[in-house]
Amino acid sequence: MRFTTLNEWLRWQESLHPFTIDLGLDRVQAVLQRMQLGKPNFALISVAGTNGKGSCVAMLDAIYRAAGYRTGTYISPHIKRYNERIAINGELVSDKALCEVFETIDQCRGDVSLTYFEFGTLAAIALLQQAAVDIAIMEVGLGGRLDAVNVLDADVALISSIGLDHQAWLGEDRESIALEKAGIARPQRPTVCGDPQPPQNFFDYLTELDSPLYQIDRDFFFSKENSTTWRWRNQQRQRFGLPLPALRGDIQLINAASVLMVIQLLEERFPVSNTNVRSGLLNANQPGRFQVLPGDVMVIVDVAHNPQAALALAATLKQMSCSGKTHAVFGVLKDKDVVGIIDALRDMVDSWHVADLGVERALPAEEIKTILRQAGIAAPVTTHASVKLAKETAIAEASKQDRVLVFGSFYVVAEVL
């Protein structure tokens, strides 16, 4: 074996390929063929979207497990441990299993150079097949059309949302990004869209592809019944008295509604009762999505890192009563729309604690401070050498009536969980 520990494998993978991000399917397809995995023996749900992918995966997984099916999930990025990326029936795969499958991939790849993400995707496909899961739920890493996950043909494609992010790879407008995400669809297999207003070219592409589209607010609907329950319906079925998802925020109702449309489309193969749905909605867990940490001061942690996600975060903050101030702990990567993120939350934040993230892709705290001032933010802004220091300072300044909001990047969230 080339390496004996998971950390050794991951460090090597980070340096193997000349580019961190190198979209394309040829390398993955070549190695997949050499691994002789063949056609997957599981039903596959592929999940793409600017935001909401992870939440959709979590709810699908929890509902199908509640119904007694054997599930496998693949998500990215991880927050604390690489093992978070691949789970079988809710259990993270072991270091040993990952090392063994990495060795298999390494032996099969020959002279094919793989990215870190491609290694992980091949590992997920192999481990999910070995585990003989009934249903695999795989989250696209970036875009869709050329993402490694798209090497497999999805039985149902779910696109949670279409917003502006990763423009350097996906295109500068929603029209371009929509087509990249629609690339996970397949002819004569359904696509579910949870974005209420996709660009017209999204509809045109799926029509030409002959992929039946199930669009929120057109083909399926949801509404709140009261402060604790909601209902879902389409032309064939209605589900009443559903509990609000354990994942917080109205945006999660949109995600949950899209998830139920996917479940309806697979109903003949994988029946799911209302009891199963209720259990799954209440038990779905996704760290870093409006997660409230215990303590004397309320600390809210969210991975929001683009304007669309920041707007959803602001809406959820408004729904949660707070008699005191909101102190933000914020760090962000260089390629993000920092002004757009700030604008979404400018009226919610009373003080900003901006942090260096200690990674090359991150925007330095001093530059974030400059952007905040140029954006017209008058609230106090303090820079910190780390997220840990920023969080500690914000908590020290806060009263028991205040709250601390930690957001801006997966790197930020990883430092506090």
Secondary structure, 3 states (H helix, E strand, C coil): CCCCCHHHHHHHHHHHCCCCCCCCCHHHHHHHHHCCCCCCCCEEEEEECCCCHHHHHHHHHHHHHHCCCCEEEECCCCCCCHHHHEEECCEECCHHHHHHHHHHHHHHHCCCCCCHHHHHHHHHHHHHHHCCCCEEEEECCCCCCCCHHHHCCCCEEEECCCCCCCHHHHCCCHHHHHHHHHCCCCCCCCEEECCCCCCHHHHHHHHHHCCCEEEECCCEEEEECCCCEEEEEECCCEEEEEECCCCCCCHHHHHHHHHHHHHHHCCCCCCCCHHHHHHHHHHCCCCCCCEEECCCCEEEEECCCCHHHHHHHHHHHHHCCCCCCEEEEECCECCCCHHHHHHHHCCCCCEEEEECCCCCCECCHHHHHHHHHHCCCCCCEEEECCHHHHHHHHHHHCCCCCEEEEECCHHHHHCCC
